[in-house]
């Protein structure tokens, strides 16, 4: 018998009750979608997440006494970051018709569309599904997008295995409820590809109590998971997907002939935490063992069942699998997994050292064709002035019908490129002002990441995506003044402690801790194999460069050969860093570096209530943001 996930003798969170009453993710979402309102209730938004959308409001447009500017963020689910040409062109169109005219590559290899109004949400999701895409399970308390290295090597079988099993694990753990197609496509079911027969069989196989027999959700049951659950599949040595940060990471193991034998398994990673809550913390995954290829689905179900049945369903801050493993210890966790698995887990196989790869620029893919990796600053695909990235991507996909793979560092890879098309593709990028040579990109920008944060993320405490470019500009100036201009430092920033851009693995991590203030983390490594440590709790934005100067000076003075900034901070320790900073004498300047510009609309203009009502009506009718309408009206006025 499967253990009942929710015991009647234990308290559970409100969200657990909502899941139980939702009729497998249908209500109250389905009913509220039909209502002529600008937003969903809080109960419906919890269920909406499972369908791949968060309800947000644009905080730049908040006016006291007036309704929030409600918008939906829509996220795609595409294992291994795979985006076919048809799907990309649909997303590009939807971003203009219903969104804010941009796309956002996520740090889990998906796309996000921002600015969608409630009334347009159904049309947007239906269009995505009909173009070989999906949003089901991109958010919510279940398995999220399964990640894999984006490199499309056709002559390296381990990379093909990683793609294959990212797809298969995603299929195995995909929600089986009919709610998604009922709500968004009126019951019409579209599939982007047929499931492998062994995946279908594995999902229904009960074995040792991992499955709910004759239930609409055979793996999840009516309560789904205690919290989000994240997986990846990679190859030995390739850490392009931050292997230690997932609930489960599988590492492809092949024999000398390149044939797949099985998988090393790591479990218990996760980045989310909460300020001033010591029971919440980032954690690296632990090696669990090795499993043969034939048993991988049973092992995955056993891990899911362990977290499903024993994870914390009362305190959502303590509900990720990393806390279960931290509380139990690896041995107890492995023992419980083996009970569901029905056999011992074999010892972990030796692996080479991990290395971060971003695959930028032109590369051979091993079959006579090319692939091209493009750096996208903070993942934002947009047109802005002479920089016309969105236009360039649309032209290239339309003309050459190229598939793409999104990366975990929110970049993009085109592949299956005919070598004869290389010059034409380069010309399109050059005409649109897009830099294609990796060496011309500042390394601080190349290896950085930031979450969207303000103005749309409801969890954001402060800026991230809009602030990081200016902060990097200031850091680069400081490094140049200290004769450290060639340094490559992995910098990551989030507007809150949830860690979407994985700042706790960075050499220099910024975590929003207050308005225009950040908690600073130091000591991660360039290859993302070591957890950073919290160094200062709340650093004002304007003090960043003054704060970093002594740390960089100490690094320059006492580093060892080949040592990165993060490795240096970890080696000398936080107390030594503090001691040096306290006695450091700043370098003399003509003037201090001025605080860097935050890319946001700083100024606000109020309008009379009756005009706001008219503006909102036009915004909803034309599916355009209110600030865009106002901008166009003012441009027309000043052009007279």
C-alpha positions as CSV (number, residue, x, y, z in Angstrom):
1,X,0.0,0.0,0.0
2,X,1.1,3.5,-0.7
3,X,1.6,5.6,2.4
4,X,-1.0,8.3,2.7
5,X,0.9,11.6,2.1
6,X,-1.4,13.6,4.3
7,X,-2.0,12.2,7.8
8,X,-5.3,13.3,9.5
9,X,-3.3,13.7,12.7
10,X,-0.8,16.3,11.3
11,X,-1.3,19.9,10.5
12,X,-0.8,20.9,6.9
13,X,-0.5,24.2,5.0
14,X,-3.4,25.9,3.3
15,X,-2.0,25.0,-0.1
16,X,-2.3,21.3,0.7
17,X,-6.0,21.8,1.2
18,X,-6.3,23.8,-2.0
19,X,-4.6,21.0,-4.0
20,X,-6.9,18.3,-2.4
21,X,-10.1,20.3,-3.2
22,X,-8.9,21.3,-6.7
23,X,-10.2,18.1,-8.4
24,X,-6.7,17.4,-9.8
25,X,-5.8,21.1,-10.6
26,X,-9.2,22.1,-12.1
27,X,-10.9,24.4,-9.5
28,X,-11.3,27.2,-8.7
29,X,-9.2,28.0,-11.8
30,X,-11.5,26.8,-14.4
31,X,-14.5,28.7,-13.0
32,X,-12.6,31.9,-12.5
33,X,-11.1,31.9,-16.0
34,X,-14.6,32.4,-17.3
35,X,-15.3,35.4,-15.1
36,X,-15.0,38.9,-16.5
37,X,-12.3,40.1,-14.1
38,X,-8.8,41.4,-14.4
39,X,-7.3,38.8,-12.0
40,X,-7.7,35.5,-10.2
41,X,-8.3,35.0,-6.5
42,X,-5.4,33.9,-4.3
43,X,-6.8,30.3,-4.2
44,X,-7.0,30.1,-8.0
45,X,-3.4,31.5,-8.4
46,X,-2.1,28.6,-6.4
47,X,-3.6,26.2,-8.8
48,X,-2.7,28.4,-11.8
49,X,1.0,27.8,-11.0
50,X,0.7,24.1,-11.9
51,X,-0.4,25.2,-15.3
52,X,2.8,27.2,-15.8
53,X,1.7,30.8,-14.9
54,X,2.2,33.2,-12.0
55,X,-0.1,36.1,-11.5
56,X,1.8,39.3,-11.0
57,X,1.4,43.1,-11.1
58,X,3.6,45.7,-12.6
59,X,4.8,47.7,-9.5
60,X,6.1,50.5,-11.7
61,X,2.4,51.2,-12.5
62,X,1.1,51.0,-8.9
63,X,-0.9,54.1,-7.9
64,X,-2.3,54.5,-4.4
65,X,-6.1,53.9,-4.4
66,X,-6.2,52.3,-7.8
67,X,-6.3,48.7,-8.8
68,X,-3.0,46.9,-9.4
69,X,-1.9,46.5,-13.0
70,X,-2.4,42.7,-13.0
71,X,-0.5,40.7,-15.5
72,X,0.3,37.0,-16.0
73,X,3.8,35.6,-16.4
74,X,3.8,32.4,-18.6
75,X,6.6,29.9,-18.5
76,X,7.4,27.1,-20.9
77,X,8.2,23.6,-20.1
78,X,10.8,22.2,-22.6
79,X,13.2,19.5,-21.3
80,X,16.8,20.1,-22.2
81,X,15.9,23.6,-23.3
82,X,14.6,22.4,-26.7
83,X,12.7,25.0,-28.7
84,X,11.6,24.0,-32.2
85,X,11.4,26.8,-34.8
86,X,7.6,26.8,-34.9
87,X,7.4,27.2,-31.2
88,X,9.9,30.1,-31.1
89,X,8.0,32.0,-33.8
90,X,4.8,31.5,-31.8
91,X,6.4,32.8,-28.6
92,X,7.8,35.8,-30.4
93,X,4.3,36.6,-31.8
94,X,2.6,36.1,-28.5
95,X,5.1,38.5,-26.8
96,X,4.0,41.2,-29.2
97,X,0.3,40.4,-29.3
98,X,-0.3,39.8,-25.6
99,X,2.9,40.5,-23.7
100,X,5.4,43.3,-23.1
101,X,7.3,42.8,-26.4
102,X,10.1,40.8,-24.8
103,X,11.0,37.2,-24.1
104,X,13.0,36.0,-21.1
105,X,15.3,33.0,-21.2
106,X,15.1,31.4,-17.7
107,X,17.9,29.8,-15.7
108,X,16.1,26.5,-16.1
109,X,16.3,26.5,-19.9
110,X,12.7,27.8,-20.6
111,X,11.1,30.9,-21.9
112,X,9.0,33.4,-19.9
113,X,6.5,35.8,-21.4
114,X,5.6,38.7,-19.2
115,X,2.6,41.2,-19.3
116,X,-0.2,38.8,-20.4
117,X,-3.7,39.9,-19.4
118,X,-6.0,37.4,-17.8
119,X,-8.4,37.5,-20.7
120,X,-5.6,36.6,-23.1
121,X,-4.1,33.8,-21.1
122,X,-6.2,31.0,-22.6
123,X,-5.4,32.0,-26.2
124,X,-1.7,32.3,-25.3
125,X,-1.4,28.8,-23.8
126,X,-3.5,27.2,-26.5
127,X,-1.1,28.7,-29.2
128,X,1.9,27.4,-27.3
129,X,0.5,23.9,-27.1
130,X,-0.5,23.8,-30.8
131,X,3.1,24.8,-31.7
132,X,4.7,21.8,-30.0
133,X,5.1,23.5,-26.6
134,X,3.7,23.2,-23.1
135,X,3.5,25.2,-19.9
136,X,2.2,22.3,-17.8
137,X,4.4,21.8,-14.8
138,X,6.7,24.7,-15.4
139,X,5.6,26.0,-12.0
140,X,3.9,24.4,-9.0
141,X,4.5,21.6,-6.5
142,X,5.7,19.0,-8.9
143,X,8.6,18.2,-11.2
144,X,9.7,21.3,-13.1
145,X,11.6,21.6,-16.4
146,X,14.2,18.8,-16.6
147,X,17.6,20.3,-17.6
148,X,20.4,18.9,-19.7
149,X,23.6,20.3,-21.4
150,X,22.6,22.3,-24.4
151,X,25.6,21.3,-26.6
152,X,24.2,19.5,-29.7
153,X,27.1,17.1,-30.2
154,X,26.0,14.5,-32.7
155,X,29.3,12.5,-32.5
156,X,29.3,12.3,-28.6
157,X,26.7,9.7,-27.7
158,X,26.6,10.7,-24.0
159,X,25.2,14.1,-24.9
160,X,22.4,12.4,-27.0
161,X,21.7,10.2,-24.0
162,X,21.4,13.2,-21.7
163,X,18.8,14.8,-24.1
164,X,16.9,11.5,-24.4
165,X,16.6,10.8,-20.7
166,X,15.8,14.5,-19.9
167,X,12.8,13.9,-22.2
168,X,11.9,10.6,-20.7
169,X,12.2,11.7,-17.0
170,X,10.1,14.7,-17.9
171,X,7.4,12.4,-19.5
172,X,7.5,10.0,-16.5
173,X,6.9,12.8,-14.0
174,X,4.5,14.9,-16.1
175,X,1.1,15.5,-14.4
176,X,-1.5,13.1,-15.9
177,X,-4.6,15.2,-15.0
178,X,-6.8,16.1,-17.9
179,X,-7.3,19.5,-16.4
180,X,-4.7,21.2,-18.6
181,X,-6.3,20.3,-21.9
182,X,-9.8,20.8,-20.5
183,X,-9.2,24.3,-19.4
184,X,-6.9,25.7,-22.0
185,X,-7.9,23.7,-25.2
186,X,-11.5,22.8,-24.4
187,X,-10.6,19.1,-24.0
188,X,-8.6,18.8,-27.3
189,X,-5.3,17.0,-26.5
190,X,-2.2,18.0,-28.4
191,X,1.1,16.1,-27.9
192,X,4.5,17.4,-29.0
193,X,5.7,13.8,-29.2
194,X,4.7,10.2,-28.4
195,X,5.9,8.9,-25.1
196,X,8.3,5.9,-25.1
197,X,6.4,2.7,-24.2
198,X,8.8,1.9,-21.3
199,X,7.9,5.3,-19.8
200,X,4.2,4.6,-19.9
201,X,4.7,1.2,-18.4
202,X,7.0,2.5,-15.7
203,X,4.5,5.2,-14.6
204,X,1.8,2.6,-13.9
205,X,4.0,-0.1,-12.4
206,X,3.4,-0.1,-8.6
207,X,6.3,-2.2,-7.6
208,X,6.9,-1.4,-3.9
209,X,4.3,1.2,-3.2
210,X,5.4,4.1,-5.4
211,X,2.1,4.4,-7.3
212,X,-1.5,5.2,-6.6
213,X,-3.5,2.5,-8.4
214,X,-6.5,3.6,-10.5
215,X,-5.9,7.3,-9.7
216,X,-5.9,10.2,-12.2
217,X,-2.4,11.0,-10.9
218,X,-0.6,7.6,-10.4
219,X,2.6,9.1,-9.1
220,X,1.5,12.4,-7.4
221,X,-1.9,11.5,-6.0
222,X,-4.3,14.4,-5.2
223,X,-1.8,16.3,-3.1
224,X,1.1,16.3,-5.6
225,X,4.5,17.2,-4.1
226,X,5.2,19.1,-0.8
227,X,7.0,21.8,-2.9
228,X,8.7,22.2,-6.3
229,X,10.9,19.3,-7.5
230,X,13.8,19.9,-9.9
231,X,15.8,17.4,-12.0
232,X,18.7,17.4,-14.4
233,X,20.6,14.9,-16.6
234,X,24.1,15.6,-17.6
235,X,27.4,13.9,-18.7
236,X,30.5,13.4,-16.7
237,X,32.5,16.7,-16.4
238,X,29.9,19.0,-18.0
239,X,28.6,21.4,-15.4
240,X,26.7,23.7,-17.7
241,X,23.5,22.9,-15.7
242,X,24.7,23.6,-12.1
243,X,24.6,19.9,-11.2
244,X,24.7,20.3,-7.4
245,X,21.6,22.6,-7.2
246,X,18.9,20.2,-8.1
247,X,16.6,17.8,-6.1
248,X,17.9,15.1,-8.4
249,X,20.8,15.1,-10.9
250,X,21.5,12.1,-13.1
251,X,25.0,11.7,-14.6
252,X,25.2,9.5,-17.8
253,X,27.6,6.6,-17.4
254,X,28.8,4.8,-20.6
255,X,31.1,1.9,-21.3
256,X,34.3,2.1,-23.4
257,X,32.2,1.7,-26.6
258,X,30.0,4.7,-25.7
259,X,27.0,2.6,-24.8
260,X,24.8,3.7,-22.0
261,X,25.1,1.6,-18.9
262,X,23.4,3.6,-16.2
263,X,23.4,6.8,-14.1
264,X,25.2,8.2,-11.1
265,X,22.5,9.8,-8.9
266,X,22.9,13.0,-6.8
267,X,20.1,14.3,-4.6
268,X,19.2,17.0,-2.2
269,X,20.3,20.2,-3.8
270,X,18.3,23.5,-3.8
271,X,18.9,27.2,-3.6
272,X,15.8,28.7,-2.0
273,X,16.0,30.2,1.5
274,X,14.4,33.0,3.5
275,X,16.2,35.9,5.2
276,X,16.4,35.6,9.0
277,X,15.1,32.1,9.0
278,X,17.9,29.8,10.0
279,X,15.9,26.7,9.2
280,X,16.1,27.6,5.5
281,X,19.4,27.5,3.6
282,X,20.9,26.7,0.2
283,X,22.3,23.2,0.0
284,X,24.4,21.1,-2.4
285,X,23.3,17.7,-3.6
286,X,24.9,14.6,-2.2
287,X,26.0,11.5,-4.1
288,X,23.4,8.8,-3.6
289,X,24.7,6.0,-5.8
290,X,24.5,4.4,-9.2
291,X,21.6,2.7,-10.9
292,X,21.6,0.6,-14.1
293,X,19.8,2.0,-17.2
294,X,16.9,-0.5,-16.9
295,X,16.1,0.6,-13.4
296,X,16.3,4.4,-13.8
297,X,12.5,4.9,-13.9
298,X,11.9,2.8,-10.8
299,X,14.7,4.7,-9.0
300,X,13.2,8.1,-9.9
301,X,9.8,7.0,-8.7
302,X,11.3,5.8,-5.5
303,X,13.0,9.2,-4.9
304,X,9.8,11.1,-5.7
305,X,7.7,8.8,-3.5
306,X,10.1,9.3,-0.6
307,X,9.8,13.1,-0.8
308,X,6.1,12.9,-1.6
309,X,5.4,10.8,1.5
310,X,7.9,12.2,4.0
311,X,8.4,15.8,2.9
312,X,7.2,18.6,5.2
313,X,3.6,19.6,4.2
314,X,3.1,22.0,7.0
315,X,6.0,24.5,6.8
316,X,6.5,25.3,3.1
317,X,9.8,26.9,3.9
318,X,11.0,23.5,5.0
319,X,9.2,21.5,2.3
320,X,12.0,20.9,-0.3
321,X,13.7,17.5,-0.4
322,X,17.0,19.1,0.6
323,X,15.6,19.6,4.1
324,X,14.4,16.0,4.3
325,X,17.9,14.8,3.5
326,X,19.5,17.3,5.8
327,X,17.2,16.2,8.7
328,X,17.5,12.5,8.0
329,X,21.1,12.2,6.7
330,X,22.0,10.6,3.4
331,X,22.1,7.0,4.8
332,X,18.5,7.1,6.2
333,X,17.3,8.8,3.0
334,X,19.0,6.1,0.8
335,X,17.5,3.4,3.0
336,X,14.0,4.7,2.5
337,X,14.5,5.1,-1.2
338,X,15.8,1.5,-1.4
339,X,12.5,0.3,0.2
340,X,10.5,1.9,-2.5
341,X,13.1,0.8,-5.1
342,X,13.0,-2.8,-4.0
343,X,16.8,-3.3,-4.2
344,X,20.1,-1.9,-2.9
345,X,21.5,1.2,-4.8
346,X,25.0,0.5,-6.2
347,X,28.0,2.6,-5.2
348,X,28.6,6.0,-6.9
349,X,30.9,5.7,-9.9
350,X,34.1,7.8,-10.0
351,X,33.7,11.0,-12.1
352,X,36.1,13.6,-13.6
353,X,36.2,17.1,-12.3
354,X,33.3,19.3,-13.2
355,X,33.8,22.3,-15.6
356,X,31.4,25.0,-16.5
357,X,30.8,25.4,-20.3
358,X,28.7,28.1,-22.1
359,X,29.4,27.0,-25.7
360,X,29.4,30.5,-27.1
361,X,30.4,31.2,-30.7
362,X,30.7,28.9,-33.7
363,X,31.3,25.1,-33.1
364,X,31.3,21.9,-35.0
365,X,28.6,19.6,-33.9
366,X,30.1,16.4,-35.3
367,X,28.1,15.6,-38.3
368,X,29.3,18.3,-40.8
369,X,26.9,20.9,-39.5
370,X,27.5,23.8,-37.0
371,X,26.0,25.1,-33.9
372,X,26.2,28.7,-32.6
373,X,26.0,29.9,-29.0
374,X,24.7,33.4,-28.4
375,X,25.2,35.4,-25.2
376,X,22.0,37.1,-24.0
377,X,22.5,39.6,-21.2
378,X,20.3,38.4,-18.3
379,X,18.3,36.4,-20.8
380,X,16.2,39.3,-22.0
381,X,15.3,39.0,-25.7
382,X,14.3,42.5,-26.8
383,X,14.7,45.3,-29.3
384,X,16.2,48.5,-27.8
385,X,17.6,51.3,-29.9
386,X,20.2,50.0,-32.3
387,X,20.3,46.7,-30.4
388,X,17.6,44.6,-32.2
389,X,18.1,41.1,-30.8
390,X,14.4,40.1,-31.0
391,X,14.3,41.1,-34.6
392,X,17.5,39.2,-35.4
393,X,16.3,36.0,-33.8
394,X,13.0,36.2,-35.6
395,X,14.6,36.7,-39.0
396,X,17.1,33.8,-38.5
397,X,14.4,31.4,-37.3
398,X,12.0,32.4,-40.1
399,X,14.6,32.2,-42.9
400,X,16.5,29.0,-41.8
401,X,13.9,27.2,-39.6
402,X,16.6,26.4,-37.0
403,X,15.9,24.6,-33.7
404,X,17.4,26.0,-30.6
405,X,18.5,24.9,-27.1
406,X,18.3,27.4,-24.2
407,X,21.0,27.2,-21.6
408,X,21.1,27.3,-17.8
409,X,23.0,30.6,-18.0
410,X,20.0,32.1,-19.9
411,X,21.8,32.0,-23.3
412,X,20.8,30.4,-26.6
413,X,22.2,27.9,-29.0
414,X,21.2,27.5,-32.7
415,X,22.1,24.1,-34.1
416,X,21.9,22.0,-37.3
417,X,23.3,24.9,-39.2
418,X,24.4,24.4,-42.8
419,X,27.9,25.8,-43.0
420,X,26.9,27.7,-46.1
421,X,24.5,29.7,-44.0
422,X,27.1,30.9,-41.5
423,X,27.8,34.2,-43.2
424,X,24.2,35.1,-43.7
425,X,23.4,34.5,-40.1
426,X,26.4,36.6,-39.0
427,X,25.2,39.4,-41.3
428,X,21.7,39.4,-39.7
429,X,23.2,39.7,-36.2
430,X,25.7,42.4,-37.3
431,X,22.9,44.4,-39.0
432,X,20.9,44.2,-35.8
433,X,23.8,45.3,-33.5
434,X,24.2,41.9,-31.8
435,X,27.7,40.9,-30.7
436,X,28.5,37.4,-31.9
437,X,32.2,37.0,-30.8
438,X,32.4,35.7,-27.3
439,X,35.8,37.3,-26.7
440,X,34.2,40.7,-27.3
441,X,31.8,40.3,-24.4
442,X,33.0,41.5,-21.0
443,X,33.6,38.3,-18.9
444,X,31.8,39.8,-16.0
445,X,28.7,40.1,-18.2
446,X,29.3,36.8,-20.0
447,X,29.3,34.7,-16.8
448,X,26.7,36.7,-14.8
449,X,23.1,36.0,-14.2
450,X,20.2,38.0,-12.7
451,X,16.6,37.2,-12.0
452,X,13.8,39.5,-13.4
453,X,12.8,40.8,-9.9
454,X,11.2,44.3,-10.1
455,X,8.8,45.4,-11.4
456,X,6.8,42.2,-12.0
457,X,8.0,39.5,-9.5
458,X,5.8,39.5,-6.4
459,X,8.6,38.2,-4.3
460,X,11.3,40.8,-5.2
461,X,12.6,43.0,-2.4
462,X,14.8,45.0,-4.7
463,X,16.1,45.3,-8.3
464,X,18.1,42.6,-10.0
465,X,17.9,42.4,-13.9
466,X,17.7,46.2,-14.2
467,X,20.4,46.9,-11.7
468,X,23.1,44.3,-12.5
469,X,24.4,45.9,-15.8
470,X,25.2,49.1,-14.0
471,X,26.8,47.3,-11.0
472,X,28.9,45.3,-13.4
473,X,30.0,48.5,-15.1
474,X,31.1,49.8,-11.7
475,X,32.9,46.6,-10.8
476,X,34.8,46.6,-14.1
477,X,35.9,50.2,-13.6
478,X,37.1,49.2,-10.1
479,X,39.0,46.2,-11.3
480,X,40.7,48.2,-14.0
481,X,41.8,50.8,-11.4
482,X,43.3,48.0,-9.4
483,X,45.1,46.5,-12.4
484,X,42.8,43.4,-12.3
485,X,41.1,44.2,-15.6
486,X,41.5,40.7,-17.0
487,X,39.7,39.0,-14.2
488,X,36.7,36.8,-14.9
489,X,34.4,36.7,-11.8
490,X,31.1,34.8,-11.7
491,X,28.6,37.3,-10.5
492,X,25.0,36.4,-9.8
493,X,22.1,38.5,-8.5
494,X,18.6,38.0,-7.2
495,X,16.0,40.4,-6.0
496,X,15.0,38.1,-3.1
497,X,16.5,35.1,-1.2
498,X,14.7,32.5,-3.3
499,X,17.8,32.1,-5.4
500,X,16.3,31.8,-9.0
501,X,19.7,32.9,-10.5
502,X,21.6,30.6,-8.1
503,X,23.6,33.3,-6.4
504,X,24.7,31.0,-3.7
505,X,27.0,29.2,-6.1
506,X,28.6,32.4,-7.4
507,X,32.0,33.8,-6.7
508,X,30.3,37.0,-5.9
509,X,26.5,36.8,-5.1
510,X,24.1,39.6,-4.6
511,X,20.8,38.7,-2.8
512,X,18.1,41.3,-2.3
513,X,17.7,42.1,1.4
514,X,16.0,45.4,1.4
515,X,15.1,48.4,-0.9
516,X,18.3,49.0,-3.0
517,X,20.3,46.8,-0.6
518,X,21.8,43.3,-0.9
519,X,23.2,40.5,1.1
520,X,26.6,39.5,-0.2
521,X,27.8,35.9,-0.7
522,X,31.4,35.1,-1.4
523,X,33.4,31.9,-2.1
524,X,31.7,30.0,-4.9
525,X,33.9,28.7,-7.7
526,X,34.0,29.4,-11.5
527,X,32.8,25.8,-12.2
528,X,30.0,25.9,-9.6
529,X,31.2,23.1,-7.4
530,X,31.2,24.9,-4.0
531,X,28.6,26.7,-2.0
532,X,29.4,30.4,-1.2
533,X,29.0,31.9,2.3
534,X,27.0,34.9,3.5
535,X,29.5,37.7,4.2
536,X,27.4,40.8,4.9
537,X,23.6,41.0,5.5
538,X,22.6,44.3,4.0
539,X,24.8,46.4,1.8
540,X,23.3,49.5,0.2
541,X,23.5,49.7,-3.6
542,X,25.5,52.9,-3.5
543,X,28.2,51.3,-1.3
544,X,28.9,48.3,-3.5
545,X,32.1,49.5,-5.1
546,X,33.5,51.0,-1.9
547,X,32.8,47.7,-0.2
548,X,34.4,45.6,-2.9
549,X,37.6,47.6,-3.2
550,X,39.5,46.1,-0.2
551,X,38.4,42.6,-1.1
552,X,39.8,42.9,-4.6
553,X,43.0,44.6,-3.3
554,X,43.5,41.7,-0.8
555,X,42.9,39.2,-3.7
556,X,45.5,41.0,-5.8
557,X,48.0,41.0,-3.0
558,X,47.7,37.4,-1.6
559,X,46.3,35.2,-4.3
560,X,48.2,32.1,-5.4
561,X,48.9,31.3,-9.1
562,X,45.8,30.4,-11.0
563,X,43.4,31.1,-8.1
564,X,40.0,32.7,-8.9
565,X,38.4,35.4,-6.7
566,X,35.9,32.9,-5.3
567,X,38.6,30.3,-4.6
568,X,40.7,33.0,-2.8
569,X,37.8,34.1,-0.6
570,X,37.1,30.5,0.3
571,X,40.8,29.8,1.1
572,X,41.5,32.8,3.3
573,X,38.1,32.8,5.0
574,X,35.6,35.4,5.8
575,X,37.3,36.6,9.0
576,X,40.5,37.3,7.1
577,X,38.6,39.3,4.5
578,X,37.0,41.3,7.3
579,X,40.3,41.9,9.0
580,X,41.9,43.2,5.8
581,X,39.0,45.4,4.9
582,X,39.0,47.1,8.4
583,X,42.6,48.3,7.9
584,X,42.6,48.9,4.2
585,X,43.4,52.4,2.9
586,X,41.4,53.2,-0.3
587,X,43.2,54.1,-3.4
588,X,43.2,57.8,-4.2
589,X,40.9,59.0,-7.0
590,X,40.0,62.3,-8.5
591,X,36.5,61.5,-7.4
592,X,34.7,58.4,-6.1
593,X,33.0,56.2,-8.6
594,X,29.5,57.4,-8.9
595,X,26.6,54.9,-8.1
596,X,25.6,53.1,-11.3
597,X,22.4,53.6,-13.1
598,X,19.6,51.2,-12.4
599,X,17.7,50.4,-15.6
600,X,14.2,51.3,-14.6
601,X,11.6,54.0,-15.1
602,X,12.3,56.2,-12.2
603,X,9.6,58.8,-12.7
604,X,5.9,58.3,-12.4
605,X,3.0,60.5,-13.5
606,X,-0.5,60.2,-12.0
607,X,-3.6,60.6,-14.1
608,X,-7.2,61.4,-13.0
609,X,-9.3,58.4,-11.9
610,X,-11.6,58.7,-14.9
611,X,-8.7,58.8,-17.3
612,X,-7.1,55.8,-15.6
613,X,-10.3,53.8,-16.2
614,X,-10.3,54.7,-19.8
615,X,-6.6,53.9,-20.1
616,X,-7.1,50.5,-18.5
617,X,-10.1,49.7,-20.8
618,X,-8.0,50.5,-23.9
619,X,-5.1,48.5,-22.5
620,X,-7.3,45.4,-22.1
621,X,-9.0,45.9,-25.4
622,X,-5.8,46.2,-27.3
623,X,-3.8,43.8,-25.1
624,X,-1.1,46.4,-24.6
625,X,0.6,47.7,-21.4
626,X,-0.7,51.0,-20.1
627,X,2.7,52.6,-19.9
628,X,3.3,51.7,-23.6
629,X,0.1,53.5,-24.6
630,X,1.0,56.6,-22.5
631,X,4.6,56.6,-24.0
632,X,3.2,56.5,-27.6
633,X,0.7,59.3,-26.8
634,X,3.5,61.5,-25.3
635,X,5.8,60.8,-28.2
636,X,3.0,61.9,-30.6
637,X,2.4,65.1,-28.6
638,X,6.1,66.1,-28.4
639,X,6.6,65.4,-32.1
640,X,4.1,68.1,-33.0
